[in-house]
């Protein structure tokens, strides 16, 4: 059975009707949310602005970027829970939408990234190739090159009961050969008005839970040596 997955980063992207934001309004927004949401820098961009903790770069980046047609929130090396991150997103948007005259969000897209470790295999590559795909050395010998990283992509289109779309990636994690890299991109196309922002944390959690529960449950079926037989 796979280890408990650890969320390492997320990206939340809110798309709205294109419009131009003045830097003065974006600066006002920064002054409103800088203390409460942990941002201490406002960086002017060619087509918007980025609110950041520190420089907004590096392995622990925490930023929210306002462009002409979208808001992009990035949290790398996540230290907050998914629920706390959702509350932070709502707090920023509750301030931003009236200041920037954004009437509604057309599309939400959440990218949640996590890692987990198989217990029955020495590396993620061995787990994916030997157990999940059941590929043997002789199968890849024809490639005539060493082959280390295997991956899988799963697409879950909308249904009548579940209108959102999920796109899942499963790969060997290049930064840690023992870990499996898991990514789920959730797309929600139901428009959300300013007074309905409570739906955003729920959709973020749906995206995260599908990865940590459904996908890990699927993979755990293969985390045993008997699967090779």
N, C-alpha and C positions, 0 to 999 in steps of 0.2 A: 504494500500500500504506500502511495506517495506520502511524503511528509506534508505537514500543514503548509499551504502556500503562503508566501509573503509578498504582499503588494509592494512593488518597488517604485512605481511612478504612474501618473495618470495625466491625461489631457482631456479637458472638456472644451468643446467648441460649440458656440451658440451662433447660428446664422440668422441674419435679419435683413430687411429691405435696405439696399445700399444707400448710404448717405455720408456726407462729409462732416467730421467732427472738428470743431475749432480746438486748438491747443489750449485755449483759455478754459473752455468747458472741461476738457480732460484734466487740466490742472486743478480745477474746482473739485472734480471727482476724487482725485488723489488726496486732496486735503480732507475730504469727507471720510475716506476709508483707510487712510494710511495707518493710523494707530489701531483701529479695531480689527483690521485684517492682516496686520503684520508686514505691510509694505513700507519701505523707507527710501524709495527712489522712484522718480518719475522720468522716464527716458523718452525723449521726443523721437518719433519715427517719421519717415516720409509721408506715410498715409495714416498716421494715428499716434498712439503712445503706448508705452509699456510701463506698468507699475510692477516693481520688483522688490524682493528682499535682497539687499546688497546690490551686486552688479547684475543679478538675474542670470548669471552663467555659472557653469561648474556642476559638480555632481549633486548639489543640494539646491538646485534652482527652484524658486517659487515666484512665478510671474503671472500677471494677467494682462493680456494685450488687447487693445481696442483698435480695430481696423475699420475700414469704411463699410464692411458688410458682415463683420463677425467679432465675437469676443472669444479669445483663446486663453484658457487657464491651464497652467502647467505646474505640476507638483512632482519633483524628482526626489528620490530617496525619501519617500513619504514617511513622515513621522506622525501625522494625524491619522485618525481613523477615517474610513470612507464616509461615515456619517458626519464627522466634523468638517471634512472637506466639502461635502454637499452644503452644509450650513454656511460655510465661508463663501461659496459660489453665490448662494442666494443673497447674502448680505451685500456683496458687491453689486449684483444686478439690481437689487432694490434701490440702491443709490444711483446706479448708472442710468437706468432706463428713463427716469424723468429728466435727469440732467442732460442727457444726450438725445432726448426726444425719440427714443426707440419704443414704438407702440407694442410690438410683439416679436417673439422669437419664432422663426419659420421652421427651423430644423435644429435638433440637438444631436451632437455626436460625442460619445464618450469612448476614450481609449484607456483601458485598464491593463497594466502590465504586472506580472507576478512571476515568481520562481518557486519551484518545488523540487524535491530531491527523491529519486527512486531509492528504495531500500534494498532491492534484490540485484542491483547492477552497479558496477563500478563507475560508470559514466552515463550521462544522459544520451550520448550518441549510441552506446551499446543498448540501452533500454529501448530507444526508438527503433533502431534498425533490427535488433535481434528479436524483441518481443512484440512490439507494435506492428512492424512490417514483416517480421520473420525473414529478413534478408540474411543470407549466409555469405561467408567469405568468397565462395566460388561464384556466387551471383554477381558480385561486384568486380571479380578478377578481370572480366572483359574490358573494364574501363582503363585498366593498366595504369592506374594512379591511386595513391592512398586516398581513402574516402573516410572522412571522420564525422561530418555533420549531416544529419538527416532531419527532415521536418515534415509537417502535415498542416494543411489548411482546410478548415471546415467552414462552410457557409450555411447560415440558417435564415432562409427568407421569411418574410412576414406571413402570418396566417390570419384567418378570420378572428381568432381569439387573441392572438399576439401580433399586434401591428408593427412591432419594431423588428429591426434586422440586426443579426449578429454575424460577425466575421471573426473567426478564431484562428490564431496561429500557434502551433506547437513546434518548438525547435530545441536543439541543444543550445545551451546558453554559452556564448563565446567567452564571457568573463569568468565563468566557473564551470569547467567541464562536467562536474558532477550534477549540475542543476539543469532542469528543464525550464525553458523560457515559455511563458504562457501569455498570450495577448488576446483580448477581446475588444473589438470595435463595435459599439452599439449605436445604431442610428434610429432616431425617433423623429418622425416627420409630421406629427400632430402639432399645429401652431399653439404657442403658449403666450397668453397675455400677461401684462405686468402683475395682475392680481392672482395669477395661478402659479407662481413660482415654486410653490411647495411640491409640485410634481418633479422638479429637477433632481432633488436628492433621491427620490424614489427611483427614477430612471437610472441614475448613477449606480445605485445599489443593485438594481436588477442586472446591470452590466457586470458588476463586480461579482455578484453571487453566482451568475451563470458560469463564470470562470472558476471560482473557488469551490463550488459545489458540483455542478453538472459535469464540467470538463474534467475536474480532478477525479470525480467518481468514475468516469469513463476510463481514464488512464490507469487508475488504481487496479482495474481488472487485469491489466497486463504486467503489473509489478510483482511478478512471481516467476520463478524459474520454470515452472511447469508449462508456462505459455510457449516455451521454445519447442516443446515436444510436438 
